[in-house]
């Protein structure tokens, strides 16, 4: 929460106005700095309002669906200096989307168990794509396989986007 607050304050204060990298993907001025156009302040304000909305929504609904929104808000705050540079900005957002989608598809969601005459039946959980996680009466399935698949998907997307961008440049 402190990280979100610091990012929002830094963005609102306009601390980062240029990317400062000599490799500019937008074709703007040499040296990588962005020149502020007439719509830049409005666009920048909307960007930080979006970050604030994502962070607040993520914090308020953190125990149900909010964590991915909170992390997206933090990611957008971190990516603010790269907004004018398509490759790092969209690579990071694409990798994050792949991570979330991979995790959500494989994570165990619906778990059920029943008791019949004092005897507990095995716990059975299912993922969105139909994988079955089963165990004893008090079984709590691991989220590690879903996290590994999500991270693998994120790395694959990041590598693919970077590779395609470098091939297109030649």
ZIBEL-V925104 format. One record per run of one state. SS is the DSSP state (H for helix, E for strand, - for the rest). FROM is the first residue (numbers start at 1). LEN is the number of residues. Records with the same first field share a line. If there is no record, write none. Layout:
SS = FROM-LEN + FROM-LEN
//
This chain:
- = 1-1 + 14-26 + 61-1 + 83-3 + 107-3 + 113-2 + 117-2 + 121-2 + 127-5 + 136-8 + 170-1
H = 2-12 + 40-21 + 62-21 + 86-21 + 144-26
E = 110-3 + 115-2 + 119-2 + 123-4 + 132-4
//
